[in-house]
Amino acid sequence: MKIPSKGELRYYGCCYPSGTRIQLDEDMDDPQPVLAGTKGTVTAVDDMCQLQVRWDNGRSLAIIPSKDKFHKLQLENNEKLVGHSINGNRNLRSINDVAEFIIWHGKYSDMEITIECGEPFIRTEGTHIKYVRDMEYRDKLLEIIGSTQQEQEETEENEISLTQG
């Protein structure tokens, strides 16, 4: 294993500070692996850029970001996201902000939403979500987008009936 640079250490320290919640996407390559679907909390990033994790099943086993398949649990971490569109960048502080950003900016262009340190979190083609890093977050986001769009349609229908009325 190569020794990481100071830049890599800063990057992993920024992206996975102590307290970050993660979930495994695949079983770890270990004689006694932590299994896919297990959630855990990052306790530290060591000087080899391994994430020291306290797993919810009581185990402690480090993750190697370049090797192990996992993702952050956005709903549990409540991190600030940054929306990037042709109209510029916008800080997104809640899942409702993200839904609104996709609905309004997706009318005009494709977008990317990143976590604060620049790591991709969501990519869209217009208002259609093409990639999202956390499926639980995606499900909640789609629920909010759907209800917001339904409310907008009902408001537009009421306005039309009032003007024609």
N, C-alpha and C positions, 0 to 999 in steps of 0.2 A: 504494500500500500504506500502510495507516494505521500510525502509530507505536504500538507496544504499550505497555500500562500496566506499572507495576512488578509488579503482581499477576500479569499474564500471563507476564512474564519469570520470576518466581519459580516459577509453575506449570510451565512448560516445562523450567526448570532442574531442578525436582524430578522430573518424570516422565521426562526424557530426559537424565540425567547422562552425562558423558563415559564411554564404554565400553559404553553401552547397545547391544544388538544388535537390529536391525530387519530387516524384509523388505518389499519392495515388493509391493503387491497389484495395481497397474496400472502400465503404462508411464508414465514421467514426461512431462509436457508440456514438451519441450525439443527443440531442433533435433537434438541427439545424445542421446536419452534413455537413462536407465538402464532396463532392461527389467523387467517384472513377474517376480517370483520371485527377483530378485537380493537377496542379503543384504549388510548392511554394519554398520559400527560408528560410532556418533555420536561425534564428536570434540569438539564444542562446541555450545552454543546461542548464537547471536549476538544483538545488541541489537534485531534485527527479528523475533525468535522463529523464525528459520530454523534447522533442525538441520543442522549441517555434518557430512557423512557421508563416511567412507572406505569405498567399496564393495569387496566381495571380488574384483571383477573388475579392481581397480587404479584405478578412476576416483574422483574426488572431485567430488561435486555435492550442493548443499544441498537439503533437503526443506522444503517449506512445509506445516506440519501442517494448515492449514485447506484446502489445495488438493490435496495429494498423498495417495494412498491407500496406507497401509502399516500394519504392526502390529509390536509388540514380539515378540521371540522369547523367550517366557517360560522355556523349558527352558535356553536359553543364558544368560539374565540372572540366573536364580536369585533373583529378587526376593521379598521377603516379601509375602504376600497377606493380606488380611483378609476373613474370612467373616462375613457378616451374616445372622442368622436371628432368629426370634421369641424365641429363648433368649439373645440378645445377640450380641456380636461376639467373634471369636476370631482370634488371629494364626495364620497357616498358613505354616510354614517350609519345607514340602516338598510335592511332588506327592502323596505318601502321606497327608499331613495333609489336603490338599484332598479326596482320595477319601473318607477317613474322615468328614470334615465333611459331604460330600454324602450319604453313605449314612445317617448317623445323624440329621442335622437335616432331611433331605429327607422323612423319615417324617411330619413334623409341619407343614411349611410350605414355601413357595417361598423361595429364597435368592438372595443376590447375593454375589459374591466380587469384591473390588476390589484393585487394586494399592495400595500404601501411600499414595499421594497422592490416592486416591479415584476414580481412573479405573476404570470397569467392566471386568471381565475375564471373568467367568462369570455367567450368570443361569440359574436352574433353575425348573422347575415340579415341586415335590416332588423326586424323585431324577432326573428327566428333564432333561438339559441342553438348554436352549432357545437359548443364545447362548454362544459362547466366542470370544475374540478371536484365539487362536492355534490353528490347526487341528492342527499337529504336537503341541502340548500336549494338545489334546482327544483325539487318538488314543491317546497314552500314558495319559492319565487314564482313558479308557474301558477300556483293557486292565487297569489296576489295579483299577478298580471291579468289573469282571467277575470277576476271579480272587478278589477279597475276598468278593464275594457267593457265589461257588461254595464257597469254604472255609466260610462261615457255614452254608450249606445242608447241607453234608456233616457239619459238627459237630452241627447240630440233628438230622439223621437218625440219627447215632450215639447221641446222647442219648436219643432216642425208643426206639431198639431196645434200649438198655441198660435203660430203665425198664420196657419191655414184656417183656424177655427172661426 
